[in-house]
Amino acid sequence: MTTPRTIPPRPAGDRTDAVVVGAGIAGLLAAHVLARRHQVTLLDGDRIPGTPDRRSGVPQDGHVHALFAQGLRTVEALLPGFTAELCRRGGLRIDVCADLAIATPHGWGTRFPSNLRVVGASRPLIEAVIREHVLDNPRVRLLERHRVHSLTGDERHVSAVVVHDLDTGQGTAVPAALVVDASGRGSRLPNWLTGLGCPPVPETTVDAHIGYATRLYRLPAGPRGWRALYALPSGPAVTRGGVLAPVEDDRWIVSLSGAGTDRPPSHEDAFLPFARTLATPAIADALAGGTPLSGVVRSHSTANRRRHLDRARHFPGNLLVLGDAACAFNPVYAQGMTVAARSARLLRSCLASGASTRRFHHRQKHLHDTPWLLATTADLRFPHTTGGPPSPHQRALGRYLDRVLAAGTHDARAQAAFLNVLNMVHPPVTLLAPRVALSALRTRASGPSLTAPPPDPEPSTNCQGAPHVH
């Protein structure tokens, strides 16, 4: 394989020398990082809204999204002031350990104050705040309504990106010293590589055939004892799950999920009855007193798909792939935005150290390992999942995670360990810490009746400032 020794530096002159395909969160953060050294052209097929609004190129932006604690910290490190601006525009600070009531198959998770913070906000608002910050840089230009048709070059090097203006129908080639594919699940990377004479990149897909449905509500004011609810699906017996979370403009977003043929309905009159069938009635009880603000939005595009770019034997040395274009996770687990942010931070590190594109993909592979393991281990527990069977390691991990979740219903240390891993703050190995392991192994899994969640130990009331970055 022939690659340059480093990610290509900016050439002399004022022409655009880095092209980023996709103006979603992964593409925006990549463009921001590249703009320190490059003139960047950001391409997207959508008409980008001037206000936080849904767009057709992001079909899942109407569902619950979360920047995990690590994701929030990472974006804040890349874009100082991001968290404060998100909160100023209506985002709500949530202490994951205290404010989020989690219903597991074994009972309600223990709740306690912590520094593990996220912000409740819609995907369109999160993206809009990032976009405004990135496009404020004159070294980044956005070409909306421009769709990439192909790449020119060969298996060693991409020389230009061929785009079609969707409004005029005209095509043009944008020269590029560096190309980043951040075009998401719909990436046409396999076609582009074929056009360059490259063999296919190996892929792995694990699909639990999960579908989910979402509505916006307004809930009556008053004390609740929680700021968000999560009913955890755990397969194979518990295939249904749900999330209820606050977003900007005094709205609440609820997403219901189901696996296989047991999917949530698209009919509005069937939405609340489906919520009643979750392991806890808490979400349905909250919605029963609320007012729907939208219809039901559904999605079935939930497969985990990983492109093994680190194994590619022939791959252009100036082509990078990140975000869902590189590794897409089941969105029910809300890992994608956090992983995209971490890839952007990795890109910044590789640019600073002079690492090659091959080295970037190798390091990104390690970044993907943990969220991929957690998402696929969860999905492979459903009997209808394709892409299996689970490995012995995944079977053991699934059984042990059940024990940790059960321990978390009475042991704050076990619950904190699980939530730190879920939020990508700590690696999974921390679940084997002696006190956590002892608690997990001493706890018998059970299936209690889940009614109202336990009271909030210390409700959060403000959204001031940014979380501490470790």
C-alpha angles and dihedrals in degrees: 000000000000117000134155115261091243140018100281113270122224110281123227118278135045101275122119108272104171123055121191116195111211129032097215122113095286092049095044093051092045090051090050092053094045093049090073088071106012145049100244132207113197115202127198134163093217131084098246111228119235091220132040101286140137119270132197095238091064102052093176098051091102092065133079111290129183136192099210117224091267091048093051091049092048095050089046090053091050095041110027111211094027095120094048091049092048090052093044088058094052107284115144124222113234125191100216094208098044109025102037112078108205121198111203127179086260100050139281116329117246113262128212138149116277145156092248099115136175132171123238107227139131121263091244091055094046091050093045093054091049092044094051091051094048097044091050085076110090089212089070121070124184122217105192124189089031116125123196112240101178147325124252122218132056141277091291104044142015113219101180145357116236110216136181121217102226092204099050100023090229122139128214139171117237110204114227138182089191131025126194121194107208095147096127133223091338094058114146091207094130090056093046092051091049089054090054092050095252123142117243119280111242113255137194122201128189114182125182090180091235119173127193138192130202140196135177119232141180111223126202116261119255142094116307105169091232139057098208138011129214124186104195119219110215109176154236094050098018105053099155127079142162146193129205116188139161121248134179124299094039092289133135125214122207126189122189122194138193135177131233112345091342096089129149117262129256093215114098094220091056096049099084094042089055090051087054090062095061120111088263129036091213096100093047091046090054093048093047090071094043138087120239112235098185145022123260117285116198135194133182098177097108107124120133107234124179126189109206096219091162088065097049108124096193115031133142111266094222098048120098126185124198143152119032090336087070102032125001119194129199099276091218086080093052096222100128103085093046092049090048091053092049091050090053090052089049089051090054090052093048092050091051094049097042093241120169124249088249089055090050091054091046092052091043088055089062090047089055096046099084100044089043091052093049096045097045094042088056094045096045090062090074111088095223095054115126122213096051170078102168116246120245087255091055092047090052092045092051092052092047093048088054088056092048091050090049091049089049090066089072107010118071092195092058092045092049091050091052094047093048090054092044089052091048092240093118130027120249091254088075087071086071094060107133098248093046093046092047091051092047094049092047093051121089115214112244139173110224127179107266115213125152115356119251115273119274107262094210116356117219112234107178145044104212123154132335130302119260112268112223 
